[in-house]
Amino acid sequence: MAKLRDSALEIVRAYDELKSYECDQEVTAGGLRIKAHVKFMKPRSIAVEYEEFTNPIEEFQSDLFGGPEFNGDDLESMRLVYDGSSTWAHMLNKNTAIKKEGKQLYTPFAGVEIVGQLGFLSDLLTDYLLKDDGKGKINGRDVYKLGLKPKTRRRSYFLKEELFNLDSAQLAIDRETQLPLKITYRPGERDQLRYTSSQGGPLYVEYSDYKVDKPSKRDFQFDSSKMDKIFEEERLPRERVVKGFPITLDLEGVAEEGFEPAEDQLRVTSNREGDRKYTSIAFVGTSEEDGSSLQLLAGNYLSREMSRHRTFLSENGDPIDVDGKEAKVANRGENVKERLPNELKSDILEIGLESGGGFYYLLGQDVDREEMVRVLSALTSRIVRPG
């Protein structure tokens, strides 16, 4: 036991003395495969370039509601730089960059930080029961294997700061660097990684080509001066968004139709000149018995996400009239009904409208076509109210 504790102390000491590192990182679980080049500098700075991003549920998500903001193809041509407070997403093939609040690395593990995260190594002795799992080799390098069992349920990042439902894990530690070359993570019964990892099969995180203390502050200072297009995402009060938005967003009209934004502050992305903006707004029904919901993408600039909605409706939508303007409507629920259990099958309608130099894409769950048309009409009609 003393020898095992000494080994763990060496790992803790090596990580605590480390200031920065870069490496290649690979994550696999079932059909999911992510390969990235990662740079990390304490306390929180991360730079990521994805070389491969294959998520087997992405096609289903895209069919169901249009998919995530950036899909795998987008991420494979992107560099992400997080400086500890905000993230720059640089689309290399378009010479466009977007600044976002907080850490936005777009991994498919909601709420669990895996990419560039080794901070759990500092707390091996306090957080885990340890087990000697023997020796081995990985890519020709000598490793010793350390089994981990969480002592208690607690908050954690991957192996440290998201709620533990970890069954067990194993670290394969490089004898020379005292850093992991492979982590085998076995999620517990309620762990949110369980679905991603093939319903409880192991999730593997592998590291190679470590360069310790090579990255410097320059690696995390994004220079946007030579970008063709610069955007910045902000969270703003509803009233300010409506007043400054370049196309009509009549939220009062939507409220009269029984829906209100789910949040008081809305996310708006604007270019530096302030003449191109887009937003994404979730709406919920105002009636307590109403379980319906809406999602709106709108702006006078087509983001990557909005472009995918435009393509989908162009290929699958039927013409529909909204206040004398031709829109397109499609039932996304039809695309996925064979892949959903009966209790979850429902119409998921989307209506797209291009009008007045603006783009509107409205998705509704448990909302019928007539109601969707009324909401979109209210949203896009300039209503002059007395006083």
C-alpha positions as CSV (number, residue, x, y, z in Angstrom):
1,M,0.0,0.0,0.0
2,A,2.9,2.4,0.8
3,K,4.3,1.8,-2.7
4,L,1.0,2.5,-4.3
5,R,0.6,5.7,-2.3
6,D,4.2,6.7,-3.3
7,S,3.3,6.2,-7.0
8,A,0.2,8.3,-6.6
9,L,2.2,11.0,-4.9
10,E,4.7,11.1,-7.8
11,I,1.7,11.6,-10.2
12,V,0.3,14.4,-8.0
13,R,3.7,16.1,-7.7
14,A,4.4,15.9,-11.5
15,Y,1.1,17.5,-12.3
16,D,1.4,20.2,-9.7
17,E,4.8,21.2,-10.9
18,L,3.6,21.3,-14.6
19,K,2.9,24.7,-15.9
20,S,1.6,23.9,-19.4
21,Y,1.6,21.1,-21.9
22,E,0.5,20.2,-25.4
23,C,-0.3,16.8,-26.8
24,D,-2.4,14.8,-29.2
25,Q,-5.6,13.5,-27.6
26,E,-8.0,10.9,-28.8
27,V,-11.4,10.0,-27.4
28,T,-13.3,6.9,-28.4
29,A,-16.6,5.4,-27.2
30,G,-18.7,3.1,-29.3
31,G,-18.9,4.8,-32.7
32,L,-17.7,8.1,-31.4
33,R,-14.2,9.2,-32.3
34,I,-12.5,12.5,-31.6
35,K,-8.9,13.4,-32.4
36,A,-7.5,16.7,-31.4
37,H,-4.2,18.6,-30.8
38,V,-4.5,20.2,-27.4
39,K,-2.6,22.9,-25.6
40,F,-3.2,23.7,-22.0
41,M,-1.8,26.2,-19.6
42,K,-2.7,26.6,-15.9
43,P,-4.9,27.7,-14.5
44,R,-7.6,27.3,-17.3
45,S,-6.4,28.2,-20.8
46,I,-6.9,25.7,-23.6
47,A,-6.4,25.8,-27.4
48,V,-7.9,22.9,-29.4
49,E,-7.7,21.9,-33.1
50,Y,-9.9,19.0,-34.0
51,E,-8.4,16.6,-36.6
52,E,-11.4,14.3,-36.5
53,F,-14.8,14.6,-35.0
54,T,-17.2,11.7,-35.6
55,N,-20.3,11.6,-33.5
56,P,-22.7,8.8,-34.4
57,I,-25.8,10.6,-33.0
58,E,-25.1,13.8,-34.9
59,E,-27.1,12.7,-37.9
60,F,-30.1,11.9,-35.7
61,Q,-29.7,15.3,-34.0
62,S,-29.6,17.1,-37.3
63,D,-32.7,15.3,-38.6
64,L,-34.5,16.0,-35.4
65,F,-33.8,19.7,-34.7
66,G,-31.1,20.8,-37.1
67,G,-28.1,19.6,-35.0
68,P,-25.7,21.5,-32.8
69,E,-24.4,25.0,-33.6
70,F,-21.2,23.5,-35.2
71,N,-21.2,20.0,-36.6
72,G,-18.2,17.7,-37.0
73,D,-17.3,19.0,-40.4
74,D,-17.3,22.6,-39.0
75,L,-15.1,21.6,-36.0
76,E,-12.6,19.8,-38.2
77,S,-11.8,23.1,-39.9
78,M,-11.8,25.2,-36.7
79,R,-9.4,26.4,-34.0
80,L,-10.8,27.1,-30.5
81,V,-8.9,29.2,-28.0
82,Y,-10.1,29.6,-24.4
83,D,-8.2,32.1,-22.3
84,G,-9.9,31.4,-19.0
85,S,-12.9,33.7,-19.5
86,S,-14.0,33.6,-23.2
87,T,-13.5,31.5,-26.3
88,W,-12.5,32.4,-29.8
89,A,-13.9,30.0,-32.5
90,H,-11.8,30.5,-35.6
91,M,-13.2,29.0,-38.8
92,L,-10.0,28.5,-40.7
93,N,-11.5,27.9,-44.1
94,K,-13.6,31.0,-43.9
95,N,-11.2,33.4,-42.1
96,T,-14.0,34.1,-39.7
97,A,-13.9,34.2,-35.9
98,I,-16.6,34.4,-33.2
99,K,-15.9,35.4,-29.6
100,K,-18.1,33.6,-27.1
101,E,-18.5,33.9,-23.4
102,G,-17.1,31.2,-21.2
103,K,-15.6,27.9,-22.3
104,Q,-17.0,26.5,-25.6
105,L,-15.1,23.5,-26.9
106,Y,-18.2,21.8,-28.4
107,T,-17.5,18.3,-27.2
108,P,-20.5,15.9,-27.2
109,F,-20.3,15.3,-23.5
110,A,-22.8,17.8,-22.1
111,G,-21.5,19.3,-18.8
112,V,-18.4,17.0,-18.7
113,E,-15.1,18.5,-19.6
114,I,-12.8,15.9,-21.2
115,V,-10.7,17.7,-23.7
116,G,-7.4,19.1,-22.2
117,Q,-8.4,18.1,-18.6
118,L,-5.9,16.5,-16.3
119,G,-6.7,18.5,-13.2
120,F,-8.1,15.5,-11.4
121,L,-4.5,14.2,-11.0
122,S,-4.0,16.7,-8.2
123,D,-6.6,14.9,-6.0
124,L,-5.9,11.2,-6.7
125,L,-5.3,10.5,-3.0
126,T,-8.3,12.4,-1.7
127,D,-10.9,11.5,-4.3
128,Y,-10.2,7.8,-5.1
129,L,-9.5,4.4,-3.7
130,L,-6.4,3.2,-5.6
131,K,-5.5,-0.2,-6.9
132,D,-2.4,-1.6,-8.5
133,D,-3.4,-2.9,-11.9
134,G,0.1,-4.0,-13.0
135,K,2.4,-2.8,-15.8
136,G,2.5,-2.6,-19.5
137,K,3.5,-0.7,-22.6
138,I,1.7,1.8,-24.8
139,N,3.3,2.8,-28.1
140,G,6.6,1.4,-26.9
141,R,6.5,3.4,-23.6
142,D,6.6,1.7,-20.2
143,V,3.4,2.4,-18.1
144,Y,2.1,1.3,-14.8
145,K,-1.7,1.0,-14.4
146,L,-3.6,2.5,-11.5
147,G,-7.2,1.5,-10.8
148,L,-9.5,4.3,-9.5
149,K,-12.8,3.9,-7.5
150,P,-14.4,7.2,-6.4
151,K,-14.7,7.5,-2.6
152,T,-17.9,9.6,-2.6
153,R,-20.4,11.1,-5.0
154,R,-19.2,14.7,-5.7
155,R,-18.9,17.4,-8.3
156,S,-16.2,16.8,-11.0
157,Y,-14.7,17.7,-14.4
158,F,-14.6,14.4,-16.2
159,L,-12.9,12.6,-13.3
160,K,-13.1,15.5,-10.9
161,E,-15.8,18.2,-11.3
162,E,-19.0,16.7,-12.7
163,L,-21.4,14.7,-10.5
164,F,-19.8,11.3,-10.0
165,N,-21.7,8.3,-11.4
166,L,-18.4,6.7,-12.2
167,D,-18.2,3.0,-11.7
168,S,-14.4,2.8,-12.1
169,A,-11.5,4.0,-14.1
170,Q,-8.0,3.0,-14.9
171,L,-5.0,5.2,-15.6
172,A,-2.0,4.0,-17.7
173,I,0.8,6.3,-16.4
174,D,3.9,7.0,-18.4
175,R,6.8,6.0,-16.1
176,E,9.0,8.9,-17.4
177,T,6.6,11.8,-17.4
178,Q,4.1,10.6,-14.7
179,L,1.3,11.7,-17.0
180,P,-1.5,9.4,-18.3
181,L,-1.1,7.9,-21.8
182,K,-4.6,6.3,-21.5
183,I,-7.7,6.6,-19.3
184,T,-10.3,3.9,-19.4
185,Y,-13.6,5.4,-17.9
186,R,-16.5,3.1,-17.0
187,P,-19.6,5.2,-16.4
188,G,-22.0,4.3,-13.7
189,E,-25.8,3.6,-14.0
190,R,-26.9,7.3,-14.2
191,D,-23.8,8.8,-15.7
192,Q,-24.5,11.1,-18.7
193,L,-21.6,9.6,-20.6
194,R,-23.4,6.2,-20.5
195,Y,-25.3,6.8,-23.7
196,T,-22.3,8.1,-25.6
197,S,-20.2,5.1,-24.4
198,S,-22.5,2.5,-25.9
199,Q,-24.8,2.1,-22.9
200,G,-22.1,1.6,-20.3
201,G,-19.2,0.3,-22.4
202,P,-15.9,2.0,-21.6
203,L,-14.9,5.4,-22.8
204,Y,-11.2,5.7,-23.7
205,V,-9.1,8.8,-23.6
206,E,-5.6,8.5,-25.0
207,Y,-2.7,10.9,-25.0
208,S,0.5,11.0,-27.1
209,D,3.4,13.3,-28.0
210,Y,3.4,15.3,-24.7
211,K,5.5,18.5,-24.8
212,V,5.6,19.6,-21.2
213,D,5.9,23.4,-20.4
214,K,6.3,24.3,-24.1
215,P,3.1,26.4,-24.6
216,S,3.4,30.0,-23.6
217,K,0.8,32.8,-23.1
218,R,1.1,33.6,-26.8
219,D,-0.5,30.3,-27.7
220,F,-3.7,31.5,-26.0
221,Q,-3.8,35.1,-27.2
222,F,-6.0,35.1,-30.3
223,D,-5.1,37.8,-32.8
224,S,-8.3,38.7,-34.7
225,S,-6.8,41.8,-36.5
226,K,-6.4,39.9,-39.8
227,M,-9.7,38.2,-39.9
228,D,-12.2,39.0,-42.7
229,K,-15.2,38.7,-40.4
230,I,-15.3,39.1,-36.6
231,F,-18.4,38.4,-34.5
232,E,-19.0,38.5,-30.8
233,E,-21.7,36.8,-28.8
234,E,-23.3,38.6,-26.0
235,R,-26.2,37.9,-23.5
236,L,-28.5,41.0,-23.5
237,P,-31.9,41.9,-21.9
238,R,-34.8,41.1,-24.2
239,E,-35.8,44.8,-24.6
240,R,-32.3,45.7,-25.8
241,V,-32.2,42.8,-28.2
242,V,-35.5,43.8,-29.8
243,K,-34.6,47.5,-30.0
244,G,-31.2,46.9,-31.6
245,F,-32.0,43.9,-33.9
246,P,-31.7,44.7,-37.6
247,I,-34.9,42.7,-38.5
248,T,-38.3,42.6,-36.7
249,L,-38.5,40.5,-33.5
250,D,-41.9,41.3,-32.0
251,L,-41.7,39.3,-28.8
252,E,-44.8,41.0,-27.5
253,G,-46.7,39.6,-30.5
254,V,-45.4,36.2,-29.7
255,A,-46.5,36.5,-26.1
256,E,-50.0,37.3,-27.3
257,E,-49.9,33.9,-29.0
258,G,-49.0,32.2,-25.7
259,F,-45.2,31.9,-25.8
260,E,-42.4,33.7,-24.0
261,P,-38.6,33.4,-24.0
262,A,-37.3,30.8,-21.6
263,E,-34.6,33.2,-20.4
264,D,-34.6,36.9,-19.5
265,Q,-31.4,37.5,-21.3
266,L,-30.9,36.4,-24.9
267,R,-27.8,35.4,-26.9
268,V,-27.1,37.7,-29.8
269,T,-24.1,37.5,-32.1
270,S,-23.0,40.6,-33.9
271,N,-20.2,41.6,-36.3
272,R,-17.9,44.5,-35.2
273,E,-19.6,47.0,-37.4
274,G,-22.9,46.1,-35.7
275,D,-24.9,45.8,-39.0
276,R,-25.0,41.9,-39.1
277,K,-26.6,40.0,-36.2
278,Y,-28.2,36.7,-35.5
279,T,-29.8,35.1,-32.4
280,S,-31.2,31.8,-31.1
281,I,-34.2,32.1,-28.7
282,A,-36.1,29.3,-26.9
283,F,-39.7,29.9,-26.1
284,V,-42.0,28.1,-23.7
285,G,-45.8,28.1,-23.5
286,T,-47.2,30.5,-21.0
287,S,-50.0,28.2,-19.8
288,E,-49.1,25.9,-16.9
289,E,-50.7,23.0,-18.7
290,D,-48.9,23.7,-22.0
291,G,-45.9,21.6,-22.6
292,S,-45.2,23.0,-26.1
293,S,-42.0,24.8,-27.0
294,L,-40.5,26.8,-29.8
295,Q,-36.9,27.4,-31.0
296,L,-36.1,30.4,-33.2
297,L,-33.1,31.2,-35.3
298,A,-33.2,34.6,-36.8
299,G,-31.0,37.4,-38.2
300,N,-29.8,39.2,-41.2
301,Y,-26.7,37.1,-41.4
302,L,-26.7,33.3,-42.1
303,S,-24.7,31.5,-39.5
304,R,-23.4,28.0,-40.1
305,E,-26.3,26.6,-38.1
306,M,-28.9,28.7,-40.0
307,S,-27.4,27.7,-43.3
308,R,-28.1,24.1,-42.5
309,H,-31.7,24.9,-41.7
310,R,-32.0,26.8,-45.0
311,T,-30.7,23.9,-47.0
312,F,-33.0,21.4,-45.2
313,L,-36.1,23.4,-45.9
314,S,-35.0,24.0,-49.5
315,E,-34.7,20.3,-50.0
316,N,-37.6,19.1,-47.9
317,G,-40.0,21.9,-47.3
318,D,-43.4,22.6,-48.9
319,P,-44.6,26.1,-49.7
320,I,-46.8,27.8,-47.1
321,D,-48.2,31.4,-46.9
322,V,-47.3,33.6,-44.0
323,D,-49.0,37.1,-44.3
324,G,-48.8,37.0,-48.1
325,K,-45.1,35.9,-48.0
326,E,-44.1,32.5,-49.3
327,A,-42.4,30.4,-46.6
328,K,-41.4,26.7,-46.4
329,V,-42.6,24.2,-43.9
330,A,-41.4,20.7,-43.1
331,N,-42.1,18.1,-40.4
332,R,-38.8,17.0,-38.9
333,G,-40.6,14.4,-36.8
334,E,-41.3,12.4,-39.9
335,N,-37.6,12.0,-40.5
336,V,-36.9,10.3,-37.1
337,K,-40.2,8.6,-36.1
338,E,-38.8,5.1,-36.8
339,R,-36.0,5.8,-34.4
340,L,-38.1,7.1,-31.5
341,P,-40.2,5.1,-29.0
342,N,-43.9,5.5,-29.4
343,E,-44.2,7.8,-26.3
344,L,-41.8,10.3,-27.8
345,K,-43.1,10.4,-31.3
346,S,-44.6,13.8,-32.2
347,D,-44.6,16.3,-34.9
348,I,-41.6,18.6,-34.9
349,L,-42.5,21.3,-37.4
350,E,-40.2,23.9,-38.9
351,I,-41.1,26.9,-40.9
352,G,-38.5,29.1,-42.7
353,L,-39.1,32.6,-44.0
354,E,-36.9,35.0,-45.8
355,S,-38.2,38.5,-45.7
356,G,-36.9,42.1,-45.6
357,G,-33.3,41.0,-45.7
358,G,-33.8,38.7,-42.8
359,F,-33.9,35.0,-42.1
360,Y,-36.3,33.2,-39.7
361,Y,-36.3,29.5,-38.8
362,L,-39.0,28.5,-36.3
363,L,-39.1,25.0,-34.8
364,G,-42.1,23.8,-32.7
365,Q,-42.7,20.7,-30.6
366,D,-46.3,19.9,-29.8
367,V,-47.3,23.0,-31.8
368,D,-49.6,22.6,-34.8
369,R,-49.1,24.2,-38.2
370,E,-51.7,26.9,-37.8
371,E,-50.3,28.0,-34.5
372,M,-46.8,28.0,-35.9
373,V,-48.0,30.3,-38.7
374,R,-49.7,32.6,-36.2
375,V,-46.5,32.9,-34.1
376,L,-44.3,33.6,-37.1
377,S,-46.7,36.1,-38.4
378,A,-46.8,37.9,-35.0
379,L,-43.0,37.7,-34.7
380,T,-42.4,39.3,-38.1
381,S,-45.2,41.8,-38.4
382,R,-44.4,45.4,-37.3
383,I,-47.3,46.2,-35.0
384,V,-48.0,49.8,-34.2
385,R,-49.5,50.0,-30.7
386,P,-51.3,53.1,-29.3
387,G,-49.3,55.5,-27.2
